[in-house]
Amino acid sequence: MKGVHIIDHPLVQQNLAALRDQKTPPGEFRRLLGDVGGWLFYEAARKLDRKQGRVRTPLAFAPAKKVAKPVLLVPVLRAGLGMLNGILARLPDAHVGFIGLQRNEETLAPEPYYGKLPRRLQRHEIFLLDPMLATGGSCVAALEQLTARGARSIRLVSLVAAPEGIRTVRRRYPTIPIYCAAVDDHLNERGYIVPGLGDAGDRLFGL
């Protein structure tokens, strides 16, 4: 699918296999999701703009490249929190914002309940973190909040995506790249990804 980047790195796929396993306990699920989140971010950040500078070593000046714009991580609550620490371990000075959305289990529509974002989003490189791209409703609702506040550069980082969710995002935001570890088969009647890994938020927090 155009604009969808499936990260097939062996360590990403090994973590995904363990995350799918229904026998994986919450503590291990939490560790694995953070770890794979870091790997996915590493790939998603590969083409960030850089600026040239220099640093002083103990011997002389050396050329140095740094990320040109501040990075903003935006986890979609709750499950997106599971990816956050793994990414911050790789980029500790990243800024963090939050978008709270919960799915209405009857209509499957996202319902916002919290938002905390910087004012000037146009100056940030934004990574929207949502482990499960299922119906796509929550991602589109989060993207609407970001773009309404001036966001210009956004990358969506998910663990597992469904074709239906990808199509939903693509219809509204055709140029936003999507990074994930797998595109699964379909959604079931409850809007869950099959084979998926269940409810990532519930498994993350042991509910």
For each residue, the residues with C-beta under 8 A, 3 or more apart:
1: 4 163 166 170 183
2:
3: 170 174 175 176 177 178
4: 1 161 166 177 178 180 183
5: 43 44 177 178 179 180
6: 180 181 182 183
7: 12 39 40 43 179 180 181
8: 12 13
9: 12 13 39 43
10: 13 14
11: 14 15 39
12: 7 8 9 15 16 36 39 40 181
13: 8 9 10 16 17 181
14: 10 11 17 18
15: 11 12 18 19 32 35 36 39 181
16: 12 13 19 20 36 159 160 181 182
17: 13 14 20 21
18: 14 15 21 24 28 32
19: 15 16 24 29 32 33 36 159 197
20: 16 17 195 196 197
21: 17 18 24
22: 198
23:
24: 18 19 21 28 29 32 203
25: 28 29
26: 29 30 203 204 205 206
27: 30 31
28: 18 24 25 31 32
29: 19 24 25 26 32 33 82 203 204
30: 26 27 33 34 82 204
31: 27 28 34 35
32: 15 18 19 24 28 29 35 36
33: 19 29 30 36 37 82 83 86 131 159 200 204
34: 30 31 37 38 82 83 84 85 86 89
35: 15 31 32 38 39 86
36: 12 15 16 19 32 33 39 40 83 86 159 181
37: 33 34 40 41 82 83 84 85 86 87 129 131 157 159
38: 34 35 41 42 83 86 87 89 90
39: 7 9 11 12 15 35 36 42 43 86
40: 7 12 36 37 43 44 83 157 159 179 180 181
41: 37 38 44 45 83 86 87 90 91 127 157
42: 38 39 45 46 90
43: 5 7 9 39 40 46 179
44: 5 40 41 127 155 157 177 179
45: 41 42 48 71 91 127
46: 42 43
47:
48: 45 67 68 69 71 125
49: 67 68 69 125
50: 65 66 67 68
51: 65 66 67 68
52: 63 64 65
53: 63 64 65 66
54: 61 62 63 64
55: 61 62 64
56: 60 61 62
57: 60 61 62
58:
59:
60: 56 57
61: 54 55 56 57
62: 54 55 56 57
63: 52 53 54
64: 52 53 54 55
65: 50 51 52 53
66: 50 51 53
67: 48 49 50 51 70 71 125
68: 48 49 50 51
69: 48 49 123 124 125 153
70: 67 94 95 123 124 125
71: 45 48 67 91 94 95 124 125 126 127
72: 94 95 96 97 117 118 121 124 125 126 127
73: 84 87 88 94 95 96 97 127 129
74: 80 96 97 98 99 117 126 127 128 129 142 146
75: 80 81 83 84 96 98 99 129 130
76: 79 80 99 100 101 128 129 130 138 139 142
77: 80 81 98 99 100 101 114
78: 81 201 204 205
79: 76 82 130 131 132 200 201 204
80: 74 75 76 77 83 84 129 130 131
81: 75 77 78 84 204
82: 29 30 33 34 37 79 131 200 204
83: 33 34 36 37 38 40 41 75 80 86 87 129 131 157 159
84: 34 37 73 75 80 81 87 88 96 129
85: 34 37 88 89
86: 33 34 35 36 37 38 39 41 83 89 90
87: 37 38 41 73 83 84 90 91 94 127 129
88: 73 84 85 91 92 94 96
89: 34 38 85 86 92
90: 38 41 42 86 87
91: 41 45 71 87 88 94
92: 88 89
93:
94: 70 71 72 73 87 88 91
95: 70 71 72 73 118 124
96: 72 73 74 75 84 88
97: 72 73 74 116 117 118
98: 74 75 77 114 115 116 117
99: 74 75 76 77 112 114 115 117 142 145 146
100: 76 77 112 113 114 115
101: 76 77 110 111 112 113 138 141 142
102: 110 111 113
103: 108 109 110 111 137 138 191
104: 107 108 109 110 111
105: 108 190
106:
107: 104
108: 103 104 105 135 137 191
109: 103 104 137
110: 101 102 103 104 137 138 140 141
111: 101 102 103 104
112: 99 100 101 115 141 145
113: 100 101 102
114: 77 98 99 100
115: 98 99 100 112 145
116: 97 98
117: 72 74 97 98 99 121 145 146 149
118: 72 95 97 121 124
119: 149
120: 123 124 150
121: 72 117 118 124 126 146 149 150 151 152
122: 150 151 152
123: 69 70 120
124: 69 70 71 72 95 118 120 121 151 153
125: 48 49 67 69 70 71 72 153 155
126: 71 72 74 121 146 151 153 154 155
127: 41 44 45 71 72 73 74 87 154 155 157
128: 74 76 139 142 143 146 154 155 156 157
129: 37 73 74 75 76 80 83 84 87 157
130: 75 76 79 80 133 138 139 142 156 157 158
131: 33 37 79 80 82 83 158 159 160 200
132: 79 158 159 160 161 193 196 197 200
133: 130 136 139 156 158 160 161 162 165 166 169 178 180
134: 138 162 164 165 187 191 192 193
135: 108 138 162 164 165 168 187 191
136: 133 139 140 164 165 166 167 168 169
137: 103 108 109 110 140 141 168
138: 76 101 103 110 130 134 135 141 142
139: 76 128 130 133 136 142 143 156 158 165 168 169
140: 110 136 137 143 144 168 169 172 173
141: 101 110 112 137 138 144 145
142: 74 76 99 101 128 130 138 139 145 146
143: 128 139 140 146 147 154 156 169 172 173 176
144: 140 141 147 148
145: 99 112 115 117 141 142 148 149
146: 74 99 117 121 126 128 142 143 149 151 154
147: 143 144 150 151 154 173
148: 144 145
149: 117 119 121 145 146
150: 120 121 122 147
151: 121 122 124 126 146 147 154
152: 121 122
153: 69 124 125 126
154: 126 127 128 143 146 147 151 173 176
155: 44 125 126 127 128 176 177 178 179
156: 128 130 133 139 143 169 176 177 178 179
157: 37 40 41 44 83 127 128 129 130 179 180
158: 130 131 132 133 139 161 178 179 180
159: 16 19 33 36 37 40 83 131 132 180 181 182 197 200
160: 16 131 132 133 180 181 182 183 184 193 196 197
161: 4 132 133 158 165 166 178 180 182 183 184 193
162: 133 134 135 165 166 183 184 185 186 187 193 196
163: 1 166 167 183 185 186
164: 134 135 136 167 168 186 187
165: 133 134 135 136 139 161 162 168 169 187 193
166: 1 4 133 136 161 162 163 169 170 178 183
167: 136 163 164 170 171
168: 135 136 137 139 140 164 165 171 172
169: 133 136 139 140 143 156 165 166 172 173 176 178
170: 1 3 166 167 173 174
171: 167 168 174
172: 140 143 168 169
173: 140 143 147 154 169 170 176
174: 3 170 171
175: 3
176: 3 143 154 155 156 169 173
177: 3 4 5 44 155 156
178: 3 4 5 133 155 156 158 161 166 169
179: 5 7 40 43 44 155 156 157 158
180: 4 5 6 7 40 133 157 158 159 160 161 183
181: 6 7 12 13 15 16 36 40 159 160
182: 6 16 159 160 161
183: 1 4 6 160 161 162 163 166 180
184: 160 161 162 193 194 195 196
185: 162 163 194 195
186: 162 163 164 193 194
187: 134 135 162 164 165 191 192 193 194
188: 191 192 194
189:
190: 105
191: 103 108 134 135 187 188
192: 134 187 188 196 198 199
193: 132 134 160 161 162 165 184 186 187 196 197
194: 184 185 186 187 188
195: 20 184 185
196: 20 132 160 162 184 192 193
197: 19 20 132 159 160 193 200 203
198: 22 192 202 203
199: 192 202 203
200: 33 79 82 131 132 159 197 203 204
201: 78 79 204 205 207
202: 198 199 205 206 207
203: 24 26 29 197 198 199 200 206
204: 26 29 30 33 78 79 81 82 200 201
205: 26 78 201 202
206: 26 202 203
207: 201 202
